[in-house]
Amino acid sequence: MSAGQSVRRGYAYGVSAAVHSGPALGQRSASTDIFSLVVMATIVFVIVAVASDPVLAASAGRIFGTAWSDAIALLLRVVSR
């Protein structure tokens, strides 16, 4: 037996059991993928809805502007101490 074969065999037996449980990982991954898809679709829908309505866009701009300026003021207050 060559050294390469023994290294490969040692690696195959040295890996934990979690690596070999493919079907269980596949099912968990599918539910996670669906959840991620729903969350991403919801985020895109909200962004499109806010961007398409001028009143919502102005409100969101004011909210983010206020939050940004408050965050900068807080940071400057902490740094100046």
Secondary structure, 3 states (H helix, E strand, C coil): CCHHHHHHHHHHHHCCHHHHCHHHHHHHHHHHHHHHHHHHHHHHHHHHHHHHCHHHHHHHHHHHHHHHHHHHHHHHHHHHC
